[in-house]
Structures are given as structure tokens and as C-alpha cells.
Amino acid sequence: MPDAHLDPEKRHDFVYLFDVEDGNPNGDPDAGNLPRVDPETMQGLVTDVAVKRKIRDYVDASVGGDADSKIYMQSGTALNDRHQRAYDELDLDSDDPDAEDINKARAWMCQNFYDVRTFGAVMSTGVNAGQVRGPMQLTFARSIDPVVPMDVSITRVAITRADDAENKETEMGRKAIVPYGLYRGHGFYNPKLAEDTGFDGDDLQLFWQALQMGWELDRSASRGFMALRGLFIFSHDNPLGNAPAHTLFDRVEADLTANVEAPREFGHYDLTVPDDDDLPDGVTPTRVLG
């Protein structure tokens, strides 16, 4: 019997914690690429899409050469071209497909693209390859405490235009950062939907690995220092669940330590996590990090 959090036939709900030091974890294009915040509470926000990008990139870097582990959502590639590839590989006509052909193309996409069978995809645009509801879903991540986005002035010695080189030696720029923020996100794995997409135990193990290590491939000056600090998984014996997810998530807490008003490192937080005795029957906790 595999470890509970590796069993694809169980339902898994999980909490993950990550932090950022002197960086921009997820810029908002509607706000000049400043770090995303909730304007009422000033808590930082990171979209599910940003976290899934790290997972996709890790999967692509580690096993992307495998026939069944391609990544559907990639820059520089038209999605309809990928849909057309499914029809071509199956020798089907994409101009006027019937429901059976669309289902065949949909199944081919699930079989060949890791992120389609994991997160799902809307593939009914243009070349119709159907729609997939993935078994793995993530929420936005939200910082535990308010953050203070900063727009920092920087200078560079390289001049952009040759005409300006005679008149100045430096140019000004801007860099948006959060001094520190500890963020919390939630995720859900549904084994019933996994049956539909073909998501299996190897895929699940790869997901946990990518969630932990994807941050290491996303290093950049704009990101500052980001790291996954905690991963707590609740596995249910019943595929439909032994308890509501929120009652399990509420048992994981991160609170500022005494006398800390402005956190600047992970050590400024105290974590509270449940053990087996604190959980409903049929729910097994796994503390992977934290």
C-alpha cells in the first residue's frame, strides 16, 4: 500500500506555504506590474495560474521529452495547432467533427499533455478538442499578513539611445518588490475526475515533486528569494471525502511569534499543524514540508 498522499484513488486536500523576500511574487499588469494585493486588507495575492506555471515548467524540464508528459500551455505555440495535431495523429477531419471525433481528440490530448489531464483545459476554440475538467485544482494564494509593495528606484550605466550617451552616464529605472510576505494557498485533488483524464499515481507523485521544486527553476532578479516553506496534505479514505476541506485547512495555522510586528523571515512565524488524533476518522495527514 503506497503512502496515503501518493494514492491516486484517494481524495487529497492540501495547504501550501511559500514566502518571498525582496521580490515580486506575481506582478499585476493592471497596476504597472506592482505585486498583487487585496486593496481592502493589503494582503498579497498570487494567482493559481502563476503557481501552475512553475509546476508546468518543472514538468517540462524534468520529463517533457516523454511522449505522455508534454505541456499544453506553452509560450510561442498556438493552442489550435495542438488540437489539430490530435486530429492528424488520429486521422480525423477537424473541419466538421462529430461528438465521437471530438471525444477521441479530447482523450488524445489528455494522454499526451500532462497539464491537460492534471489541471484541465478548454480546447473547444477553433479546432474543437472538447473540454476537460482536471482533477487537480488550486486557489489564489494570499499572504498571512498585510504586505507593503514598494516601487524602488534603480540606476544603470548602460544608456538606451546613442543620442543620450553624450549627455548622461546613467539612466533611471523602477523595480517593484515586497520586503517580505508569507503566502498560503490551497489545493484539491479529485480521484473521480482523475479517472476521466487518465491521471495516475505517477502523475500524482510528479505533481508533489513539481510543487516543491518548481520554485527552484523560477529564479530571477525580479522574484527576489522565493521558497516553498510548508506542504500539508490531508488524504481521505473515501474518494468523495471524509470531511469538508475547510474543516481540515482550519487546523493549519501560521501566526506571528511574540514581539514580531513586521515579519522579515519565515522564522518570525509559528506553525500549528494537526496530528492523527486531531482529525476526523478516515483522514490521514502528511507533513511534507514545514
N, C-alpha and C positions, 0 to 999 in steps of 0.2 A: 504494500500500500504506500503510495507516494505521500510526501508531506502535504498537509491539507491545502496549503496555498499553491501547490503545483497541480492539484487535481482539476482538470477541465470540466468535470461533471458536477463540481460544487459551485455554488454562488459565492462570490468574493466581493466584499465591500472594503475599501481601504482609505486610509488617511495618509497623505504625504506632506512633509515639511521641507521647505528649501529656503535658503536665505541669499541675500545679495549684500555685498559690501562695496560701496563707492562705485556703483554701476547702475545701468538702466536695464531692468529685467524684461521690460516689454513696453516699447515706446508707443505712444498714441499718435497716429498720423493726423488726427483732427486737432491736436494740441501741440503742433510743432515738434512732435516726437518726444515730448516730455513723458516721464513714467506715468502709466495709467493710475488714476486714483478715483475713489468714490468721493465726489465733491462734498457730500454731507458729512462723512466721517473722516475723510482724508486717509482712509486705509488704502494701501496699494492694491492694485489688481493686476493679475497676469491671466491672459485668456487661455482657454483649453487648447486653442489652435497653436499657441506658442509652445506649450509643453509637448503636444503631439509632434511638432516639428522636430524637437530634439529626439524623440523616440524614432521617428521615421529616419532621420539622418543616421542614427546609430545602427538601425537595422540595415540600412543601405550600405553602410561602411563595413559591417561585420559579415553579413550573409547576402548582400544584394546581388551577388553573382549567381546565387542559386535560382533555379527556374521558378520556384514557387514563392520567392521572397522579394520580388520586385516591389518598388514603391510607386504607387499610382500618382500621388500628389507630389510632383517634382517641378522645379522651375525649368523653364526653357522647353517644355513639352506641352503640346495641345492635348487636352483630355480626349477630345473626339478621335484623335489619331489612335489613342489606346483602345477606345471602343471598337474602332474599325479593325484593329489588329485581331480582336476576338472573333469578329465575323470572318476575317480572312483565314485565320487558323482553323476555324470550324467549317470553312467552305460554305458560308451562308451569305444571303443577299441582304445587305443593310439598308437598301433603299426603301423597301416596304416589308419589314419583318412582321411575322405574326407573333402571337404570345409565346408560342413554343420556342421560336428562334430567339426571342428576347431573353427567355429564361435560360437557354443554352449559353448565350453570350454572358449573361449575369453570372452563371456558375463558373464559366471560364475565367472571368475577372476575379472572382473570389479565390479560385485555385491558384492563380498566378501572382496576385498582388497582396502582400502581407497587410498593408494598411486598409485595403478594402474589406478583407474578411475580419479585421480587428475592429476598426472604427466605423465601417460602413461608408457608403458614398451614394450620391445622386448621379447616376450615369445615364439619365434619360434626355440629356441635352443633345440636339443634333443627331448623331448616331446613337440610337437607343439601345443601351445595355442594361436597362432596368434600374432599380433602386435597391440598396442594401442597408439594413439597419444592423450596425455592428454590435457585437456582444460587449465590447469594452467602451465605456463612456466616462468622460472626465468633466468636472465642473471648472469654472473660473477659480483661480486661487486668489485668496485675499490675505493681506498682511494681518498678523495678530494685533498689532498696534498701529496707530497712525504713522505715516511716513512723511518726510519733508522733501519733496522734489526740489532739486537745486539746478539752476542753469549756470554753469561755471564758464567763465571766460578763459580761453586758451590762446596762445600765440604760436605761429610757426615761422620759420626763417625762409621757407620757400614761397616765392611770390607767384601769384596766379598768372598775371598778364605781364608780358615783356615791357609794355609801356610804363608800368608802375615800378619796375625794378630800379630805375634811376632815382626814384623819389622816396622809396622806403625800403627798409630792410626786413620788416616783419609784417604779417597780416594777422588779424584777429579772427577767432572762431568761437564757437559755443559747444559745450558738452553738457548733456543732461544726466544727472545721477540721483540716486537715493543713497544717503550716507550709510544707512543700514535698514534692512527690513527682513523679518521672518514671515514667510508666507505659508499658508495652509490650503491644500487642495484635497478634493475628494474624488474617488473613482468607484466604478461599479462594473462588475463582470457578471453577465447573464448566460448561464450554460445552455439555456433553451435557444437563445439566438446563435450561440456558437454552433449548435447542430445544423442550423440553416446555412451558415457561411463556411463550415468546414474548419473552423478554428479549433486546434487540438492542443494537447499537452505541451508539445514542443513550442508552439506559438506562445502559449501562456508563460512558459519559462523564459522565452526570449523577451517577452514584454517586461517581466520583472527586472531582467538584466538591463534592458534598454532604459527603463525608468530610473535605474540607479546610475548608469554610466553615461547616459546621453548628455549630461551636463559637461562631461569632460571633453566632448567633441565640439562644444559650442563656445569655446573660449574666444573672447575678443576684447579689445580695449574698451569698447562701449558697454560691455556686460559687467565690467568690474570682476569681482570674485563671487561666483555663484556655486552653491553646493547643495546636494540633497542631504538633509540632516536627519530625517526620520521617515520610516515607512512602516505602517502598522496595518496588517491585513486581518480581516475577520472572515473566516470561512464557515459556510453553512452546510450542515449535513443534508438539509432539504434544498433541492435545486431552486425552489421557489422562495427560500429564505426561512430561517427560524426566528427572526426578529427584524423589525424595521431598521433600516440603515442608520437613521438619525439617533436611535437609542444607543447604538454602538459607538458612533462618532462622538457623542457627548461624553464618553468615558475617556477620551484622549484630550488632555488639556496642556497648554503651554502658557505659563504665567511668568511675568517678570519676577526676578528674585528680589528679595528685600533690599530697599535703598537704591534701586536702579530706576531712574526716571527716563533716561534716554538710552535705550539699548544700542550697543555698537558691536555686539558679537553674540554668537549662539549661546555662549556660556552665561549670558545675562538672563537666560530663561530656565525655569524648572519645568520638567516634563512629568506628567502624570499619565500612566498607561495602565489598563486593567490586566489582571491575570485571569486564569481559567475560572476561578471561584466567583469572579465578579460578573460573569457573562451568562446569558440565557442558555438553557440546555441545547445542545446541537451546534453551538458556535465555538469555533476554535481560533484563538488569537495567534498571530505570528508577528514577532517583532524583528523585522529585517534590519532596520537601522534605527538609531535613536536611543 
